[in-house]
C-alpha cells in the first residue's frame, strides 16, 4: 500500500481485548503523512488530518464500540467486526460535531439513530469510556 504513505491515516490495533471487555478496541492512533504500520494494525486513510481526527473520535465513541462488540467474539478486530457500524461524514459538513467531547458525540449519535433511553442506558452501562 505504498500509495497510502503520503496521506493521513488512523491506525487501529488488529487485535486486543477479549471480545467482551468494556473497552472493545484499543485507542486509535492518528498518523500523519509519511507514517506506515505493520500488520499489527489495520488503517483507514483520509484526505486531511481533520477528517482523520474526526474518525478517531468516532472510534472512541461508545456508540461505535457497542456496534463492534456485537460482532467481535475474540481478540481479533479485523474488518469484519465493523459490519454493523454505519459510515459517517467526517468533513466539516457532517451532521455530527466531532470537536465535542466523546460523551457529547455519543449523545448526537444516539439522537441521530433514534435510540431510546433503555438502549442508551444499556450502552452506557456496558461500554467503558476511552481516555
C-alpha positions in Angstrom: 0.0 0.0 0.0 2.8 2.4 -0.8 0.4 4.9 -2.3 -1.1 5.4 1.2 2.2 6.5 2.8 1.7 10.2 2.0 -1.9 10.6 3.3 -3.1 11.0 6.9 -4.3 7.7 8.5 -5.8 6.3 11.6 -4.2 3.1 12.9 -6.4 0.6 14.8 -4.9 -2.4 16.5 -5.8 -5.6 14.6 -6.3 -7.4 17.9 -6.9 -6.6 21.5 -9.4 -7.2 24.3 -11.3 -10.5 24.8 -14.3 -9.8 22.7 -16.4 -9.0 25.7 -14.4 -6.5 27.7 -15.7 -3.0 28.3 -13.2 -1.2 26.0 -13.7 -3.4 22.9 -10.9 -1.8 20.9 -7.6 -0.1 21.7 -7.2 3.7 21.4 -6.8 4.7 17.7 -3.7 6.4 16.6 -3.9 9.4 14.2 -0.9 9.1 12.0 0.5 11.9 9.9 1.6 11.8 6.3 4.6 9.6 5.9 3.6 7.1 8.5 3.5 3.4 8.0 2.4 0.4 10.2 3.0 -3.3 10.4 0.2 -5.9 10.2 -0.3 -5.3 13.9 -2.7 -2.6 12.8 -5.4 -2.0 10.2 -5.8 1.5 9.0 -8.2 4.0 7.4 -6.8 6.7 5.1 -8.2 10.3 4.8 -7.7 13.3 2.6 -6.7 15.5 5.5 -5.8 15.4 9.2 -9.0 16.9 10.4 -11.1 14.0 8.9 -8.6 11.5 10.4 -9.0 13.1 13.9 -12.8 13.1 13.5 -12.8 9.4 12.6 -10.7 8.7 15.7 -13.3 10.5 17.7 -15.9 8.2 16.2 -13.8 5.1 17.1 -13.7 6.3 20.7 -17.5 6.7 21.0 -19.5 4.2 23.0 -21.9 4.0 20.1 -19.2 2.8 17.7 -17.8 0.3 20.2 -21.1 -1.3 21.2 -21.7 -2.0 17.5 -18.3 -3.5 17.1 -18.9 -5.6 20.2 -22.0 -7.2 18.6 -19.7 -8.8 16.0 -16.4 -9.1 17.9 -16.2 -12.5 19.7 -12.5 -12.7 20.4 -9.4 -10.5 20.4 -9.3 -10.1 16.7 -10.5 -6.8 15.3 -10.2 -7.2 11.6 -12.5 -5.6 9.1 -15.5 -8.0 9.6 -16.1 -6.7 13.2 -17.1 -3.3 11.8 -20.0 -4.8 9.7 -22.8 -3.2 11.9 -21.1 0.3 12.1 -22.7 3.0 10.0 -20.4 5.2 7.9 -20.3 8.9 8.9 -19.3 12.1 7.2 -16.1 13.3 8.8 -15.8 16.6 6.9 -16.9 20.0 8.2 -20.3 19.4 6.6 -21.1 16.5 9.0 -24.3 16.5 11.0 -22.1 15.4 14.0 -19.9 17.9 15.7 -16.7 15.8 16.0 -14.9 18.5 18.0 -17.1 17.9 21.1 -16.2 15.7 24.0 -16.9 12.0 23.3 -19.9 11.9 25.7 -21.5 14.7 23.6 -20.6 12.9 20.3 -22.4 9.8 21.7 -25.4 11.9 22.6 -25.5 13.2 19.0 -25.2 9.7 17.6 -27.9 8.4 19.9 -30.3 11.1 18.7 -29.3 10.6 15.0 -30.1 6.9 15.2 -33.2 7.3 17.3 -32.0 5.3 20.3 -34.4 5.3 23.3 -33.5 5.6 27.0 -33.3 1.8 27.6 -30.9 1.4 24.7 -28.8 4.4 25.8 -28.7 3.1 29.4 -27.6 -0.3 28.2 -24.7 1.1 26.1 -23.6 3.5 28.9 -23.6 0.6 31.4 -21.7 -1.9 29.1 -19.0 0.3 27.5 -16.2 1.9 29.4 -15.2 5.4 28.3 -11.9 5.8 26.4 -9.4 8.4 27.6 
